[in-house]
Amino acid sequence: MKARATVLTLALCIAGAAVCFAADAFMGTWKLNEAKSKIGAGSPKNTTVVYEVAGDSVKVTTDGTDGDGKPSHGVWTGKFDGKDYPVTGDPSTDTRSYKKVDDHTLTFINKKGDKVTISGRGVVSADGKTRTVTITGTDSKGAKFTTTAVYDKQ
């Protein structure tokens, strides 16, 4: 009987965590709205960004182009706790950290080694249909750039 109660309690905890992540405004697939965006020269451009639950963490997958216009694909899995977690598939970034400011706002930092290459802020609209990401960074040639990317929820 105790084993059954323990299994049921564990299942409810896992379901509760999944519901909390599912209700997160960032979860889902976001497509770049180029007409509303201002992509700086030398700036990477993520055309699709997917936020999804990965156990007790979040997985963020980005597809687009790098600052030189070459195709890019990156995957980050971690928590919105401000700590650095590894990024795979992106030669310009080793780690990324996300920090949740409130239910609709995240800040993030990309690093190559110990050097910050990009920092930014993502804000989901009150209706949950639009995400605006503002970033500043330094491209591979050392030039500074600023970008405001607007995404539509799919």
C-alpha positions in Angstrom: 0.0 0.0 0.0 2.9 2.4 0.8 4.5 1.7 -2.5 1.3 2.5 -4.3 0.9 5.8 -2.5 4.5 6.7 -3.1 4.2 6.0 -6.9 0.9 8.0 -7.0 2.5 11.0 -5.2 5.5 10.9 -7.5 3.3 10.8 -10.6 1.3 13.8 -9.3 4.5 15.8 -8.6 5.8 15.1 -12.1 2.4 16.0 -13.6 2.3 19.2 -11.6 5.8 20.2 -12.8 4.7 19.6 -16.4 1.6 21.7 -16.0 3.7 24.6 -14.5 6.1 24.4 -17.5 3.2 24.1 -20.0 1.6 27.2 -18.6 4.9 29.1 -19.1 4.4 32.0 -21.7 7.7 31.1 -23.5 6.9 27.4 -24.2 6.1 26.5 -27.8 7.3 27.3 -31.3 8.1 30.9 -32.3 8.7 32.1 -35.9 10.6 35.3 -36.7 8.4 38.1 -38.1 11.0 39.8 -40.3 8.7 42.7 -41.2 8.5 43.8 -37.6 12.1 43.0 -36.7 15.2 45.2 -36.9 18.2 42.8 -37.4 21.5 44.5 -37.1 24.4 43.9 -39.6 26.6 41.1 -38.4 23.9 39.9 -36.0 22.8 36.3 -35.9 19.1 35.7 -37.0 17.1 33.0 -35.4 14.1 32.3 -37.7 12.6 29.6 -35.5 12.9 29.1 -31.7 11.3 26.2 -29.8 11.0 26.2 -26.0 10.0 22.8 -24.6 9.9 20.8 -21.4 12.9 18.5 -20.9 12.4 16.6 -17.6 12.8 19.2 -14.9 14.6 21.6 -17.3 13.8 23.5 -20.5 15.2 22.8 -23.9 15.6 25.7 -26.4 16.3 24.9 -30.0 17.2 27.7 -32.4 17.5 27.6 -36.2 18.5 30.5 -38.5 21.7 32.1 -39.7 24.9 33.2 -38.0 26.4 36.7 -38.3 28.0 35.7 -41.6 24.7 34.5 -43.1 25.6 30.8 -42.7 22.9 28.3 -41.5 22.9 27.9 -37.7 21.4 25.4 -35.3 21.8 25.5 -31.6 20.4 23.5 -28.6 20.5 24.6 -25.0 19.0 22.6 -22.1 18.9 24.0 -18.6 16.9 26.0 -16.1 15.9 29.7 -16.0 18.1 30.2 -12.9 20.9 32.5 -14.2 23.5 29.7 -14.3 25.5 28.8 -17.4 24.5 25.6 -19.3 26.2 24.3 -22.4 25.0 25.1 -25.9 25.6 22.5 -28.7 25.7 23.1 -32.4 26.6 26.9 -32.2 30.3 27.5 -32.8 30.0 31.1 -31.5 28.6 30.1 -28.1 29.8 27.6 -25.5 27.3 28.4 -22.8 24.0 30.3 -22.2 22.2 31.4 -19.1 18.6 32.4 -18.8 17.1 34.2 -15.8 13.3 34.6 -15.4 12.5 38.2 -14.4 8.7 37.7 -14.3 6.1 35.5 -16.0 6.6 37.2 -19.3 10.3 38.3 -19.2 13.6 36.4 -19.5 17.1 37.8 -19.6 20.0 35.8 -21.2 23.7 35.8 -21.7 25.7 33.8 -24.3 29.4 33.2 -23.7 32.3 31.9 -25.7 34.8 30.8 -23.1 34.5 33.3 -20.3 33.7 36.2 -22.7 30.1 37.5 -23.1 29.3 37.6 -26.8 25.5 38.3 -26.6 23.2 39.6 -23.9 19.5 40.2 -24.2 16.0 40.3 -23.0 12.9 38.4 -24.2 9.4 39.6 -23.4 6.2 37.7 -24.3 3.1 40.0 -24.8 0.2 39.8 -22.4 -1.9 37.9 -24.9 1.0 35.3 -25.4 1.0 35.7 -29.1 4.2 37.8 -29.6 7.7 37.6 -28.2 10.1 40.5 -28.6 13.8 39.8 -28.1 16.4 42.6 -27.8 20.0 41.7 -28.0 23.4 43.4 -28.0 26.6 41.6 -28.9 29.9 41.5 -30.7 30.3 39.7 -34.0 33.2 37.4 -35.0 35.1 40.4 -36.3 34.7 42.4 -33.1 32.0 44.8 -34.3 29.1 45.6 -31.9 25.5 45.0 -33.0 22.0 45.5 -31.7 18.9 43.6 -32.8 15.2 43.6 -32.0 13.6 40.5 -33.2 9.8 40.0 -33.1 8.4 36.4 -33.1 4.9 35.1 -33.6 3.7 32.1 -31.6 2.8 29.2 -33.8 
